[in-house]
Amino acid sequence: VDFAGAKTISEVAVFSVQDSYVAPAEPTLTQTFSRYGVTNFTVQYWDGAQWAAVAGGTISGNQNVWRTISFPAVTTTRIRVVVDGAPDMYSRLTEVEAYESASPGSVPPSAPNVAASSAGASASASTAYSGDYSPAGAINGDRKGASWGAGGGWNDGTPGSFPDWLQVDFAGAKTISEVAVFSVQDAYTAPVEPTTSQTFSRYGVASFTVQHWDGAQWATVPGGVITGNQSVWRTVTFPAVTTSRVRVVVNGAADMYSRIAEVEAR
C-alpha cells in the first residue's frame, strides 16, 4: 500500500476472508477463520532504502479475521504485508488499514482485568531473583513498574537461561480474548504511564509466548508467539477462550533476565 506522501503510523490491521464469504458479517476482534485467511505473515514498511519488518510484525499461527499489529511509530511512504502461509493454496486479504494514531480497536479496553490481584488472581513463576522481585508484583495493577526492586514487578532468578515463565491463576474460570504484557521501561527509576508506542532497548522481553490452560495442558493462544518485540506495552488478541489461568513464557530478553512489570487479561 503506497500512501499519499509520508505518514507516521503505529498500527496496521489485516483483515482475512471470512469462512462465510458469501454472507460476511462485520468483523470483530474475536472472529476467527479456518478456511481462507492468512495464518503467517509479516508487516513491513519502507525505510527509505529497503523493506523492514515493524517491531513484532512477524505473525504465525494467526486465526483472527481481524488481526491488528501495534508497534513503535514509524514514518514511511508505504507498507506491505508479506504472506508466508494460509490454510489453502491462496493468499487472500479483504482489507488492510494503517493508522496514524491508535484506532478504536487499540483503545485500552473497559472490560475488567481478571489477572489483577484485586480481582482475586494470584501469580507464580519459574524462579524469582528475590522476594523483592516476586511474581505478585506483576499483577498489582501498576503498569509502570514503579518501585522496581521493591515489589514493582517480576524478575527471574536464572540469568542467561531461557525459557522462563510467569503464571497467573484467576479466581475461577474466565472468558478472555486479550492479554497485555508490560515490560520494564529503560528509565525504570522514573517510569511513566506506558503507551502502545513506547519502546524499550534495555530490560524488556523481546520474545515470548502467551498460553492458556485448556483443562489438560498448556496451549498457545492463536497468534501468541511473539518475536522481535520492542514495545513496553504489547497486547495479544485472540479468539475468546475460557480458562482458569494464563502464563507468559519468555524465550528471549534485551539482557540476561526476564522482567515483567505487569500482566493483564480481559
C-alpha positions as CSV (number, residue, x, y, z in Angstrom):
1,V,0.0,0.0,0.0
2,D,1.5,3.3,-1.1
3,F,0.4,6.3,0.9
4,A,-0.3,9.8,-0.3
5,G,3.1,11.0,0.9
6,A,5.0,10.2,4.1
7,K,2.8,9.2,7.1
8,T,3.7,8.4,10.7
9,I,1.9,5.2,11.7
10,S,1.9,2.9,14.7
11,E,-0.7,0.3,13.8
12,V,-1.7,-1.9,10.9
13,A,-4.8,-4.0,10.7
14,V,-5.0,-7.0,8.4
15,F,-8.5,-8.4,7.5
16,S,-8.8,-12.0,6.2
17,V,-11.6,-13.5,4.2
18,Q,-14.3,-14.9,6.4
19,D,-15.4,-18.6,6.2
20,S,-18.9,-17.4,5.2
21,Y,-17.5,-15.2,2.5
22,V,-20.8,-15.2,0.6
23,A,-22.6,-13.6,3.6
24,P,-19.9,-12.0,5.6
25,A,-20.6,-10.1,8.9
26,E,-18.9,-7.0,10.2
27,P,-15.6,-8.4,11.6
28,T,-14.8,-8.3,15.3
29,L,-11.5,-8.8,17.2
30,T,-12.6,-12.3,18.3
31,Q,-13.9,-13.6,15.0
32,T,-11.9,-16.5,13.6
33,F,-11.4,-18.3,10.3
34,S,-10.5,-21.8,9.3
35,R,-10.6,-21.9,5.5
36,Y,-9.5,-18.8,3.6
37,G,-7.5,-16.5,5.9
38,V,-3.8,-15.7,6.2
39,T,-2.1,-17.6,9.0
40,N,1.5,-16.5,8.7
41,F,2.5,-13.0,7.6
42,T,4.9,-10.1,8.2
43,V,4.1,-6.4,8.2
44,Q,6.8,-4.3,6.6
45,Y,7.4,-0.7,6.0
46,W,9.8,1.1,3.5
47,D,12.6,2.8,5.5
48,G,13.7,4.9,2.5
49,A,16.2,2.3,1.3
50,Q,14.7,-1.1,1.9
51,W,11.8,-3.0,3.4
52,A,12.0,-3.6,7.1
53,A,9.7,-5.5,9.4
54,V,7.9,-3.4,12.0
55,A,8.6,-4.4,15.6
56,G,6.6,-7.5,16.5
57,G,5.3,-7.7,12.9
58,T,6.1,-11.3,12.2
59,I,2.9,-13.2,12.9
60,S,2.5,-17.0,12.9
61,G,-0.5,-19.2,13.7
62,N,-3.0,-16.5,13.1
63,Q,-6.7,-17.4,13.1
64,N,-8.2,-14.0,13.5
65,V,-10.2,-12.4,10.7
66,W,-9.2,-9.0,12.1
67,R,-5.6,-9.0,13.2
68,T,-4.0,-5.8,14.5
69,I,-0.3,-5.2,14.9
70,S,0.7,-2.2,17.1
71,F,4.3,-1.0,17.0
72,P,6.6,2.0,17.8
73,A,5.7,4.8,15.4
74,V,7.5,4.9,12.1
75,T,7.4,7.4,9.3
76,T,7.0,5.9,5.9
77,T,5.5,6.2,2.4
78,R,4.4,2.7,2.1
79,I,3.8,-0.7,3.8
80,R,3.4,-4.2,2.6
81,V,2.0,-7.5,4.0
82,V,4.2,-10.5,3.1
83,V,2.1,-13.7,3.4
84,D,4.0,-16.8,4.3
85,G,1.2,-19.2,4.9
86,A,-2.5,-19.8,4.5
87,P,-5.0,-22.7,5.1
88,D,-5.2,-23.4,1.4
89,M,-3.3,-22.5,-1.8
90,Y,-4.0,-18.8,-2.0
91,S,-3.2,-15.6,-0.1
92,R,-6.4,-13.6,0.4
93,L,-6.9,-10.2,2.1
94,T,-10.2,-8.3,2.2
95,E,-8.7,-5.1,3.7
96,V,-5.5,-3.5,5.0
97,E,-5.7,-0.5,7.3
98,A,-2.9,1.7,8.7
99,Y,-3.4,4.3,11.5
100,E,-1.6,7.5,12.2
101,S,-2.9,7.2,15.8
102,A,-4.5,4.4,17.8
103,S,-7.6,3.0,16.2
104,P,-10.7,2.3,18.2
105,G,-9.6,-1.4,18.5
106,S,-6.5,-0.2,20.4
107,V,-8.1,1.9,23.0
108,P,-7.4,0.5,26.4
109,P,-10.4,-1.8,27.0
110,S,-13.1,-1.2,29.6
111,A,-13.6,-4.9,30.4
112,P,-12.3,-5.8,33.8
113,N,-8.7,-7.1,34.2
114,V,-9.2,-10.7,35.6
115,A,-5.5,-11.1,36.1
116,A,-5.3,-8.4,38.8
117,S,-4.7,-9.4,42.4
118,S,-7.6,-7.1,43.3
119,A,-9.8,-9.4,41.2
120,G,-8.7,-12.4,43.2
121,A,-5.9,-13.6,40.9
122,S,-2.6,-15.0,42.1
123,A,0.8,-15.2,40.4
124,S,3.7,-17.7,40.4
125,A,6.8,-18.1,38.3
126,S,9.6,-20.4,37.2
127,T,12.0,-18.6,39.5
128,A,12.4,-15.2,41.1
129,Y,15.6,-13.2,41.7
130,S,14.5,-12.5,45.3
131,G,11.4,-11.7,47.3
132,D,11.7,-8.1,46.1
133,Y,11.0,-9.3,42.5
134,S,8.1,-11.6,43.3
135,P,5.6,-12.5,40.6
136,A,2.9,-10.9,42.7
137,G,4.4,-7.6,41.7
138,A,3.3,-8.2,38.1
139,I,-0.4,-8.3,38.9
140,N,-0.6,-5.4,41.4
141,G,-2.3,-3.0,39.0
142,D,0.8,-0.9,38.3
143,R,1.7,-0.9,34.6
144,K,4.7,1.4,35.1
145,G,6.7,-1.0,37.3
146,A,7.1,1.7,39.9
147,S,9.1,0.7,43.0
148,W,11.1,-1.7,40.8
149,G,13.2,-3.9,43.0
150,A,10.7,-3.4,45.9
151,G,7.7,-5.3,44.7
152,G,7.2,-3.4,41.4
153,G,7.3,-6.5,39.1
154,W,8.8,-9.9,38.4
155,N,12.5,-10.6,37.7
156,D,13.6,-14.2,37.1
157,G,16.5,-15.8,39.0
158,T,18.3,-17.6,36.3
159,P,20.3,-15.1,34.2
160,G,21.0,-16.1,30.7
161,S,18.9,-19.2,30.9
162,F,15.6,-19.3,28.9
163,P,12.7,-20.1,28.8
164,D,11.3,-18.5,32.0
165,W,7.6,-18.3,32.8
166,L,5.2,-16.2,34.7
167,Q,1.8,-17.7,35.5
168,V,-1.5,-16.0,36.6
169,D,-4.3,-18.1,38.2
170,F,-7.7,-16.4,38.0
171,A,-10.4,-16.5,40.6
172,G,-12.2,-19.3,38.8
173,A,-12.8,-19.8,35.0
174,K,-12.8,-16.6,33.0
175,T,-13.5,-16.0,29.3
176,I,-10.8,-13.8,27.8
177,S,-9.7,-12.6,24.4
178,E,-6.7,-10.4,25.2
179,V,-3.5,-10.5,27.2
180,A,-1.3,-7.4,27.7
181,V,2.3,-7.8,28.7
182,F,4.1,-4.7,30.1
183,S,7.9,-4.7,30.0
184,V,10.2,-2.8,32.3
185,Q,11.0,0.7,30.9
186,D,14.5,1.8,30.2
187,A,14.1,4.6,32.7
188,Y,12.8,2.2,35.4
189,T,13.7,4.5,38.3
190,A,11.3,7.2,36.9
191,P,8.8,5.3,34.8
192,V,5.9,6.9,33.0
193,E,2.4,5.6,32.3
194,P,3.1,3.4,29.3
195,T,1.6,3.9,25.8
196,T,1.3,1.5,22.9
197,S,4.1,3.3,21.0
198,Q,6.6,3.4,23.9
199,T,9.7,1.2,23.3
200,F,12.5,-0.3,25.3
201,S,16.1,-1.2,24.5
202,R,17.5,-2.4,27.8
203,Y,15.3,-4.5,30.1
204,G,12.2,-5.7,28.2
205,V,11.0,-9.1,27.0
206,A,11.8,-9.5,23.3
207,S,10.4,-13.0,22.6
208,F,7.6,-14.6,24.4
209,T,4.6,-16.9,24.1
210,V,1.1,-16.4,25.6
211,Q,-0.5,-19.6,26.7
212,H,-3.7,-20.7,28.4
213,W,-4.7,-23.8,30.4
214,D,-7.2,-25.8,28.3
215,G,-8.1,-28.1,31.2
216,A,-5.4,-30.7,30.4
217,Q,-2.3,-28.9,29.2
218,W,-0.9,-25.5,28.3
219,A,-1.9,-24.3,24.8
220,T,-0.6,-21.3,22.9
221,V,-3.3,-18.8,22.0
222,P,-3.6,-18.1,18.3
223,G,-1.0,-15.5,17.3
224,G,0.5,-15.8,20.7
225,V,4.1,-16.4,19.7
226,I,5.8,-13.0,19.7
227,T,9.3,-12.4,18.5
228,G,11.3,-9.2,18.0
229,N,9.2,-7.2,20.5
230,Q,10.4,-3.8,21.4
231,S,7.1,-2.4,22.8
232,V,6.8,-1.7,26.5
233,W,3.1,-2.4,26.2
234,R,2.4,-5.4,24.0
235,T,-1.2,-6.7,23.6
236,V,-2.0,-10.1,22.1
237,T,-5.6,-10.5,20.9
238,F,-7.1,-13.9,20.1
239,P,-10.5,-15.7,19.7
240,A,-12.1,-15.9,23.1
241,V,-11.1,-18.8,25.4
242,T,-12.5,-19.9,28.7
243,T,-9.7,-20.7,31.1
244,S,-8.6,-20.6,34.8
245,R,-5.1,-19.4,34.1
246,V,-2.6,-18.0,31.7
247,R,1.1,-17.8,31.5
248,V,3.8,-15.8,29.6
249,V,6.7,-18.0,28.6
250,V,9.8,-15.7,28.0
251,N,12.2,-17.1,25.3
252,G,14.4,-14.0,25.0
253,A,15.0,-10.6,26.5
254,A,17.1,-7.5,26.0
255,D,19.6,-8.7,28.5
256,M,20.1,-11.8,30.6
257,Y,16.9,-11.6,32.7
258,S,13.2,-12.0,32.2
259,R,11.4,-9.0,33.6
260,I,7.7,-8.2,33.5
261,A,6.2,-5.1,35.2
262,E,2.5,-6.2,34.7
263,V,0.3,-8.8,33.0
264,E,-3.4,-8.1,32.3
265,A,-6.1,-10.3,30.9
266,R,-9.5,-9.4,29.6
